[in-house]
Amino acid sequence: MDLTAGRMALAEVRIAYRDSGMGAVSDVPVMLVHGMGGDGRTWDRFARQLVRSGRRVIIPDLRGHGRSSHTDSYLFDDFGADLCQLCDHLELTVVDLVGHSLGGYAVSRVAQDRPQLVRRLVVEECPLPLQSGAEELHSIRRFPTVPELWHATTSLVRHPGVVLAFDRSMTRVALEQFRKPNPEWWDRLSDITAPTLVLRGGSGGMVDPVKLAVVQAAIPDCAVLDFTCGHSIHRDRYREFAAAVRPFLAG
């Protein structure tokens, strides 16, 4: 597939991205956004499938990941703002967004801030923020599952550069933000006008089903699919993931 690699320079950070399928049949590109600790290569298999079906696919590396630069700020909302600016940089007027974990939060912020930009939204295994200060932080998964430990080990062996490129100072900042309530995000869920598909990895994942029910009720057009795997559905259940997401993006 034809591929263009680029970097967008912002005031404090450079965002690297790959842009494939420029001669696509569809006039709506798809942006695929990875989770924390990874990079855009996690989407390579799905991207090839989308390009073969006639879609233009854009895959950024989030700040502090992959070929993008490290920075002093890793506020969760920064990641969403970077994606908005990347869309502006590429002169996109409409886009489908797919985000995993931290990337799921980032694409949800784009859909809240720029609802007219987002045609379809897919959020995969995004840990849901706290709603209030009185709420306790619950994680569905306490320990990694055996398949996830295996995948983590093999990923490190196959792509050691991903781990080396990741700014590990982000981990502390992320944990601090997970422990703080984010009522604005919850209040703005109704601003998301795009048809939305939320994917949950079941008991091995990191999505609280009680909170997820609130999300589904708040977003005007929202469907939820449960999978029997862990946190990375597109990796561990690729065929099931693709069978659900491709028709949704084609709608």
C-alpha positions as CSV (number, residue, x, y, z in Angstrom):
1,M,0.0,0.0,0.0
2,D,1.2,3.5,-0.7
3,L,2.6,5.2,2.4
4,T,3.5,8.7,3.3
5,A,5.4,9.3,6.6
6,G,5.3,12.8,8.1
7,R,5.8,14.9,11.3
8,M,3.6,17.7,12.5
9,A,5.5,20.3,14.5
10,L,3.5,22.0,17.3
11,A,4.8,24.5,19.7
12,E,6.2,22.0,22.1
13,V,6.1,18.6,20.4
14,R,6.5,16.8,17.1
15,I,3.8,14.3,16.2
16,A,4.8,11.6,13.8
17,Y,2.2,9.9,11.6
18,R,1.8,7.6,8.6
19,D,-0.7,8.3,5.9
20,S,-1.7,5.4,3.6
21,G,-4.2,4.9,0.8
22,M,-4.1,8.5,-0.5
23,G,-6.0,7.4,-3.7
24,A,-8.8,5.8,-1.7
25,V,-12.3,5.2,-3.0
26,S,-13.9,6.5,0.2
27,D,-13.6,10.2,0.9
28,V,-13.7,9.6,4.7
29,P,-10.3,8.7,6.1
30,V,-9.9,6.5,9.2
31,M,-7.5,7.6,12.0
32,L,-6.2,4.7,14.2
33,V,-4.9,5.7,17.6
34,H,-2.8,3.4,19.8
35,G,-2.7,3.1,23.6
36,M,-0.2,4.0,26.2
37,G,3.2,2.3,25.9
38,G,2.8,1.3,22.3
39,D,2.9,3.0,18.9
40,G,1.1,3.1,15.6
41,R,2.4,-0.2,14.4
42,T,-0.1,-2.0,16.6
43,W,-2.6,-1.1,13.8
44,D,-0.6,-2.4,10.8
45,R,-2.8,-5.5,10.2
46,F,-6.1,-3.6,10.4
47,A,-4.7,-0.7,8.4
48,R,-3.7,-3.0,5.5
49,Q,-7.2,-4.4,5.5
50,L,-8.8,-1.0,5.5
51,V,-6.6,0.3,2.6
52,R,-7.4,-2.8,0.6
53,S,-11.1,-2.0,1.0
54,G,-10.5,1.5,-0.4
55,R,-10.0,3.6,2.8
56,R,-7.3,6.2,3.5
57,V,-5.7,5.4,6.9
58,I,-3.8,7.8,9.1
59,I,-1.9,6.4,12.0
60,P,-0.2,8.8,14.5
61,D,2.3,8.1,17.2
62,L,1.0,9.9,20.3
63,R,3.3,12.3,22.1
64,G,6.0,10.5,24.1
65,H,5.6,7.4,21.9
66,G,7.2,5.9,18.8
67,R,8.7,8.5,16.5
68,S,6.9,11.4,18.2
69,S,8.9,13.6,20.5
70,H,8.9,13.6,24.3
71,T,7.5,16.6,26.1
72,D,7.0,18.0,29.6
73,S,3.2,17.7,29.4
74,Y,1.2,14.5,29.3
75,L,-2.2,15.7,30.4
76,F,-4.8,13.4,28.9
77,D,-6.5,16.2,27.1
78,D,-3.2,17.0,25.4
79,F,-3.5,13.8,23.4
80,G,-6.9,14.8,22.1
81,A,-5.7,18.3,21.2
82,D,-2.8,16.8,19.2
83,L,-5.2,14.8,17.2
84,C,-7.4,17.8,16.5
85,Q,-4.3,19.7,15.3
86,L,-3.2,16.7,13.1
87,C,-6.6,16.7,11.4
88,D,-6.2,20.5,10.8
89,H,-2.7,19.9,9.5
90,L,-3.9,17.3,7.0
91,E,-6.9,19.5,6.1
92,L,-9.5,16.9,7.1
93,T,-13.1,18.0,7.1
94,V,-14.5,14.6,8.2
95,V,-12.8,11.5,9.7
96,D,-13.6,8.2,11.3
97,L,-11.7,7.7,14.6
98,V,-10.7,4.4,16.3
99,G,-8.8,4.6,19.6
100,H,-7.5,1.9,22.0
101,S,-7.1,2.6,25.7
102,L,-5.5,6.0,26.1
103,G,-6.1,6.5,22.4
104,G,-9.8,5.8,23.1
105,Y,-9.9,8.7,25.5
106,A,-8.1,10.9,23.0
107,V,-10.5,10.2,20.2
108,S,-13.5,10.8,22.6
109,R,-12.1,14.2,23.3
110,V,-11.9,15.0,19.6
111,A,-15.5,13.9,19.2
112,Q,-16.5,16.2,22.1
113,D,-14.6,19.2,21.0
114,R,-15.2,18.9,17.2
115,P,-18.4,16.9,16.7
116,Q,-18.8,18.1,13.2
117,L,-15.4,16.6,12.3
118,V,-16.1,13.0,13.5
119,R,-18.4,10.8,11.3
120,R,-17.9,7.5,13.2
121,L,-16.2,6.8,16.6
122,V,-14.8,3.5,17.9
123,V,-13.5,3.4,21.5
124,E,-11.7,0.2,22.4
125,E,-11.1,-0.7,26.1
126,C,-10.7,2.9,27.4
127,P,-10.4,3.0,31.2
128,L,-13.2,5.3,32.2
129,P,-12.3,8.3,34.4
130,L,-13.6,9.0,37.8
131,Q,-16.9,10.9,38.0
132,S,-16.5,12.5,41.4
133,G,-14.0,12.8,44.3
134,A,-16.2,10.5,46.4
135,E,-15.8,7.7,44.0
136,E,-13.3,4.9,44.5
137,L,-10.9,3.9,41.7
138,H,-11.8,0.4,40.6
139,S,-9.9,-1.6,38.0
140,I,-11.5,-4.6,36.5
141,R,-8.2,-6.3,36.0
142,R,-5.9,-6.6,39.0
143,F,-3.2,-8.7,37.4
144,P,-2.1,-9.4,33.8
145,T,-3.5,-12.5,32.3
146,V,-1.3,-15.2,30.9
147,P,-2.0,-14.3,27.2
148,E,-1.3,-10.7,27.9
149,L,2.0,-11.5,29.6
150,W,2.9,-13.7,26.6
151,H,2.0,-10.9,24.2
152,A,3.9,-8.3,26.2
153,T,7.0,-10.5,26.2
154,T,6.8,-11.3,22.5
155,S,6.1,-7.7,21.6
156,L,9.2,-6.7,23.5
157,V,11.3,-9.2,21.6
158,R,9.9,-8.3,18.2
159,H,9.7,-4.6,18.7
160,P,12.1,-3.5,21.4
161,G,12.2,0.0,19.9
162,V,8.6,0.6,21.0
163,V,9.6,0.2,24.6
164,L,12.8,2.2,24.2
165,A,11.0,5.1,22.5
166,F,8.2,5.3,25.2
167,D,8.7,8.1,27.7
168,R,8.3,6.2,30.9
169,S,7.9,9.4,32.9
170,M,4.3,9.4,31.4
171,T,3.4,6.4,33.6
172,R,3.5,8.4,36.8
173,V,1.5,11.3,35.3
174,A,-1.1,8.9,33.9
175,L,-1.6,7.2,37.2
176,E,-2.1,10.6,38.9
177,Q,-4.7,11.6,36.4
178,F,-6.6,8.2,36.8
179,R,-6.9,9.0,40.5
180,K,-8.5,12.4,39.9
181,P,-12.1,12.9,39.0
182,N,-12.9,14.2,35.5
183,P,-16.5,15.4,35.7
184,E,-16.2,17.6,32.6
185,W,-15.6,14.5,30.4
186,W,-18.7,12.9,31.7
187,D,-20.8,16.1,31.3
188,R,-19.7,16.4,27.7
189,L,-20.5,12.9,26.6
190,S,-23.8,14.1,25.1
191,D,-21.8,16.4,22.8
192,I,-20.7,13.4,20.9
193,T,-23.0,13.3,17.9
194,A,-21.2,10.6,15.9
195,P,-22.5,7.0,16.0
196,T,-20.3,5.4,18.6
197,L,-19.1,1.8,19.1
198,V,-17.6,1.0,22.5
199,L,-15.6,-2.3,22.8
200,R,-15.1,-3.9,26.1
201,G,-12.7,-6.7,26.8
202,G,-14.7,-8.5,29.5
203,S,-13.4,-9.6,32.8
204,G,-9.8,-9.4,31.6
205,G,-10.2,-5.8,30.5
206,M,-10.1,-2.4,32.3
207,V,-13.6,-1.0,31.7
208,D,-16.0,-0.8,34.6
209,P,-19.3,-2.1,33.3
210,V,-21.3,0.1,35.7
211,K,-19.7,3.2,34.4
212,L,-20.0,1.9,30.8
213,A,-23.7,1.8,31.2
214,V,-23.7,5.5,32.1
215,V,-21.5,6.2,29.0
216,Q,-23.9,4.3,26.7
217,A,-26.9,6.2,28.1
218,A,-25.2,9.6,27.8
219,I,-24.0,9.3,24.2
220,P,-27.0,9.8,21.9
221,D,-26.1,7.0,19.5
222,C,-23.9,4.4,21.2
223,A,-23.6,0.6,21.0
224,V,-21.5,-1.6,23.2
225,L,-19.8,-4.9,22.3
226,D,-18.3,-7.3,24.9
227,F,-15.4,-9.6,24.0
228,T,-14.0,-12.5,26.0
229,C,-10.4,-11.4,26.1
230,G,-8.2,-8.8,27.9
231,H,-7.3,-5.2,27.3
232,S,-6.1,-5.4,23.7
233,I,-9.1,-6.7,21.6
234,H,-7.6,-5.7,18.2
235,R,-4.5,-7.8,19.0
236,D,-5.9,-10.8,21.0
237,R,-9.2,-11.2,19.0
238,Y,-8.3,-9.6,15.7
239,R,-10.8,-11.4,13.6
240,E,-13.7,-10.7,15.9
241,F,-12.5,-7.1,16.2
242,A,-12.3,-6.6,12.4
243,A,-15.7,-8.3,11.9
244,A,-17.3,-5.8,14.2
245,V,-15.4,-2.6,13.4
246,R,-15.1,-2.8,9.6
247,P,-18.9,-2.9,8.9
248,F,-19.4,-0.2,11.5
249,L,-16.9,2.1,9.7
250,A,-18.5,1.3,6.4
251,G,-21.9,2.4,7.5
